[in-house]
Amino acid sequence: MEIPERFAPLAPGLYLVATPIGNLGDITLRALDVLKRVDRIACEDTRQTQKLLNHFQIATPTESCHEHNEHERSATLVRALQEGARIALVTDAGMPGISDPGSWLTAAAIAGGVPVFPIPGANAALSALVASGLPTSEFHFLGFLPEKAGARRTRIETLAAAGNEAGTLVFYEAPHRILDTLADLESIFGVELRVVVARELTKLHEEFLRGTVVEVRQALASRDSVRGEITLLVQAPAERPASGAAGASKERIADRVARIGAEAGVDEKEALKRLARELGQSKSELYRELQRERARMRAR
């Protein structure tokens, strides 16, 4: 273990500083030292960072660098770095660049020949993973799933098609979407899927909900509301789920639609509508699934 010289000059360059995800006690001594000694701090939200700096009595100047201005601001910051500046980059919580601003500035700094120094610290994905009880030898961090229902289902179906090749899947999810996401996971992977919802990590109301996707979804659905920052972990099953709605039947959607049409004497549109009602899905969602199924068949 290398022990740094406390009063050695801080080298010029970009410092990617992890900040606490909830508990201020998770800030590292090295992070505090860097934040005190850099020339300025680029922040996702200067107001949020100022609370942290005030708590630790750090007076370093700050400026904004967030998702809406990172591309524009990077050019100015890189020029300053090339001239010998020492700049820290922080986000509101956790490690810059992990589902937060920072990756663009980092790439620009490297392209400009600027040294980049990671200052490790708290991270919600890894904290949730190690306490989840799910396999940790191999995992796949995917950030946030798409907000729109159709795009979200398509993304999950793509992951389901890969089976357990990626090990444990780790997502971030918004509290107002978690129930819909769990319902999609249940529909696509099946009711025995093992999941963990890690909520409000390192904070006063930290909580882990572990069990099947049905058990966890029902536990959350029974509450008046779901709040807080959420990390969702999924243990991908050893076998790939059967294709088709709900992942519960090996019969293709096209075959089921054709069968319903023949039995009821209705056209495909009406048959699709009846199947959607039977499966508890929207007609448009089932239609997209039917189109994807046909596309896979044509590709063979």
C-alpha positions in Angstrom: 0.0 0.0 0.0 1.4 3.3 -1.1 1.1 6.2 1.4 1.2 9.6 -0.4 3.3 12.5 0.8 0.6 14.7 2.3 2.2 18.0 1.4 3.5 17.0 -2.1 2.3 19.4 -4.8 -0.9 18.3 -6.5 -0.1 17.4 -10.1 -1.9 19.2 -12.9 -4.8 17.3 -14.5 -8.4 16.2 -14.2 -9.4 14.5 -11.0 -12.6 12.4 -11.1 -13.8 12.6 -7.5 -16.4 10.2 -6.1 -18.8 11.8 -3.6 -21.1 10.2 -1.0 -24.3 8.6 -2.3 -26.1 9.4 0.9 -24.0 9.2 4.0 -21.5 12.1 4.2 -19.2 9.8 6.2 -18.4 7.9 3.0 -16.2 10.7 1.6 -12.6 9.6 1.5 -9.7 11.4 3.1 -8.1 11.6 -0.4 -11.2 13.1 -1.9 -11.3 15.8 0.7 -7.6 16.5 0.2 -8.0 16.8 -3.6 -11.1 19.0 -3.3 -9.3 21.4 -1.1 -6.2 21.6 -3.3 -7.5 21.8 -6.8 -7.9 25.2 -8.5 -11.6 24.7 -9.1 -14.3 22.1 -9.0 -16.6 21.3 -12.0 -20.0 20.2 -10.6 -23.2 18.6 -11.9 -25.1 21.0 -9.6 -23.1 23.6 -7.9 -25.8 24.1 -5.2 -25.7 20.4 -4.3 -21.9 20.3 -4.2 -21.8 23.4 -2.1 -23.6 21.6 0.7 -20.8 19.0 0.7 -18.1 21.7 0.6 -19.7 23.7 3.3 -19.9 20.7 5.6 -16.2 20.0 5.3 -15.2 23.7 5.2 -13.8 23.6 1.7 -13.6 27.0 -0.1 -12.5 25.9 -3.6 -14.4 27.8 -6.4 -17.0 25.8 -8.3 -18.6 25.9 -11.8 -21.3 23.9 -13.5 -20.7 21.0 -15.8 -23.8 19.0 -16.3 -25.5 16.9 -19.0 -26.9 20.0 -20.8 -23.6 21.9 -21.0 -20.8 19.3 -20.7 -20.0 19.3 -24.4 -19.7 23.1 -24.6 -17.9 23.4 -21.2 -15.4 20.7 -21.9 -13.5 22.8 -24.5 -12.9 25.5 -21.9 -12.0 23.1 -19.2 -9.6 21.2 -21.4 -7.8 24.3 -22.4 -7.3 25.3 -18.8 -6.0 21.8 -18.0 -3.6 21.9 -20.9 -2.2 25.1 -19.4 -1.5 23.3 -16.1 -4.7 23.7 -14.2 -5.8 21.2 -11.5 -9.6 20.6 -11.9 -11.8 18.2 -9.9 -15.0 16.8 -11.5 -17.9 15.8 -9.2 -21.5 14.8 -9.7 -24.3 15.1 -7.2 -23.6 11.6 -5.8 -21.2 8.7 -6.7 -18.6 8.4 -9.3 -18.6 10.8 -12.3 -19.4 9.2 -15.6 -21.4 6.3 -14.2 -25.0 7.2 -15.3 -23.9 10.8 -14.6 -22.1 13.5 -16.5 -18.3 13.1 -16.8 -17.5 10.7 -19.6 -17.4 13.3 -22.3 -15.1 15.6 -20.4 -12.9 12.7 -19.5 -12.6 11.6 -23.1 -11.9 15.2 -24.2 -9.2 15.5 -21.6 -7.5 12.3 -22.6 -7.6 13.3 -26.3 -6.0 16.6 -25.3 -3.1 14.9 -23.6 -4.3 15.8 -20.1 -3.6 13.4 -17.2 -6.8 12.0 -15.6 -6.8 10.7 -12.0 -9.7 8.6 -10.6 -10.4 9.3 -6.9 -12.4 6.2 -5.8 -15.3 6.3 -3.4 -19.0 5.4 -3.0 -21.0 3.8 -5.9 -24.6 2.6 -5.7 -24.3 -0.2 -8.2 -21.3 -1.9 -6.5 -22.7 -1.3 -3.0 -26.0 -2.9 -3.9 -24.3 -5.8 -5.7 -22.1 -6.9 -2.8 -25.0 -6.8 -0.4 -27.5 -8.4 -2.7 -26.8 -12.0 -2.2 -26.7 -12.6 -5.9 -23.6 -13.8 -7.8 -20.8 -11.2 -7.9 -18.2 -13.1 -10.0 -19.6 -11.7 -13.2 -22.1 -8.9 -13.6 -23.4 -6.4 -16.2 -24.1 -2.8 -15.3 -26.7 -1.3 -17.6 -27.5 2.1 -16.1 -31.2 3.2 -16.6 -33.6 1.2 -18.7 -35.5 3.2 -21.4 -38.3 5.3 -20.0 -40.9 4.3 -22.7 -42.7 1.0 -22.1 -42.1 -0.4 -25.6 -38.4 0.4 -25.6 -38.0 -0.9 -22.1 -39.6 -4.3 -23.0 -37.4 -4.5 -26.1 -34.3 -3.9 -24.1 -35.3 -6.6 -21.5 -36.1 -9.1 -24.2 -32.7 -8.6 -25.7 -31.1 -9.3 -22.3 -33.4 -12.3 -21.8 -32.3 -13.7 -25.2 -28.7 -13.7 -23.9 -29.5 -16.0 -21.0 -27.1 -15.8 -18.0 -24.1 -14.9 -20.2 -23.8 -11.5 -18.5 -24.2 -12.9 -14.9 -26.1 -10.6 -12.5 -27.7 -7.6 -14.2 -27.6 -4.3 -12.4 -29.8 -1.3 -13.2 -30.7 2.0 -11.8 -34.5 2.7 -11.8 -36.8 5.6 -10.9 -39.3 4.9 -8.1 -42.3 5.8 -10.3 -41.3 3.2 -12.9 -40.1 0.3 -10.7 -43.4 -1.5 -10.6 -43.8 -1.4 -14.3 -40.2 -2.6 -14.8 -40.7 -5.5 -12.4 -43.9 -6.4 -14.2 -42.0 -6.4 -17.5 -39.3 -8.6 -16.0 -41.9 -11.1 -14.7 -43.6 -11.2 -18.1 -40.4 -11.8 -20.0 -38.2 -13.9 -17.6 -41.0 -15.7 -15.7 -42.3 -15.7 -12.2 -39.3 -17.5 -10.6 -36.8 -14.8 -11.6 -34.7 -13.8 -8.6 -34.4 -10.0 -8.0 -33.2 -7.6 -5.4 -34.4 -4.0 -5.0 -31.8 -1.9 -3.1 -33.4 1.4 -2.0 -31.9 4.5 -0.4 -28.4 3.0 0.0 -26.3 4.4 2.9 -29.2 6.6 4.0 -31.4 6.4 7.1 -34.1 4.4 5.3 -31.8 2.0 3.5 -33.7 -1.2 2.4 -33.1 -4.4 0.6 -36.0 -6.4 -0.8 -34.9 -9.9 -1.9 -37.0 -12.7 -3.5 -38.7 -13.7 -6.7 -39.9 -10.9 -9.0 -43.5 -11.6 -7.9 -42.7 -11.4 -4.2 -40.7 -8.1 -4.6 -43.3 -6.5 -6.9 -46.2 -7.4 -4.6 -44.3 -6.0 -1.5 -43.7 -2.7 -3.3 -47.3 -2.6 -4.7 -48.7 -2.9 -1.3 -47.3 0.4 -0.2 -49.0 3.8 -0.6 -46.0 5.0 -2.7 -42.4 4.0 -3.6 -39.8 6.6 -2.9 -36.0 7.0 -3.0 -33.2 6.1 -5.3 -33.3 2.5 -6.4 -30.8 0.0 -7.7 -32.4 -3.1 -9.2 -30.5 -6.4 -9.5 -31.5 -9.4 -11.5 -30.1 -12.9 -11.4 -30.3 -14.0 -15.0 -31.7 -17.6 -15.2 -29.4 -20.4 -16.4 -31.8 -21.2 -19.2 -33.1 -18.7 -21.7 -36.8 -18.0 -21.2 -39.2 -19.2 -23.9 -39.9 -16.5 -26.5 -43.4 -15.0 -26.6 -45.5 -13.0 -24.2 -45.1 -13.7 -20.5 -42.2 -16.0 -21.3 -44.5 -18.8 -20.1 -45.5 -20.5 -23.3 -43.3 -22.0 -26.1 -46.0 -21.3 -28.6 -45.2 -18.4 -30.9 -47.3 -15.3 -30.8 -48.0 -15.7 -34.6 -49.2 -19.2 -34.0 -51.5 -18.2 -31.1 -53.0 -15.4 -33.1 -53.6 -17.7 -36.1 -55.2 -20.3 -33.8 -57.5 -17.7 -32.1 -58.4 -16.4 -35.6 -59.3 -19.9 -36.9 -61.3 -20.9 -33.8 -63.2 -17.7 -33.5 -63.5 -16.9 -37.2 -62.0 -13.4 -36.9 -59.2 -11.6 -38.7 -55.7 -11.1 -37.4 -56.4 -7.7 -35.9 -59.3 -9.0 -33.8 -57.3 -12.1 -32.9 -54.4 -10.0 -31.7 -56.8 -7.8 -29.6 -58.3 -11.0 -27.9 -54.8 -12.4 -27.2 -53.7 -9.1 -25.7 -56.7 -9.1 -23.4 -56.0 -12.7 -22.4 -52.4 -11.9 -21.6 -53.1 -8.6 -19.9 -51.0 -6.7 -22.4 -51.8 -3.7 -24.6 -52.6 -4.5 -28.2 -49.8 -2.2 -29.5 -47.3 -3.8 -27.2 -48.3 -7.3 -28.4 -48.2 -6.1 -32.0 -44.6 -4.9 -31.6 -43.7 -8.3 -30.1 -45.3 -10.1 -33.0 -43.3 -7.9 -35.5 -40.1 -8.7 -33.7 -40.9 -12.4 -33.7 -41.5 -12.3 -37.5 -38.3 -10.4 -38.0 -36.4 -13.1 -36.1 -38.0 -15.8 -38.2 -37.1 -14.0 -41.5 -33.5 -13.7 -40.3 -33.1 -17.4 -39.9 
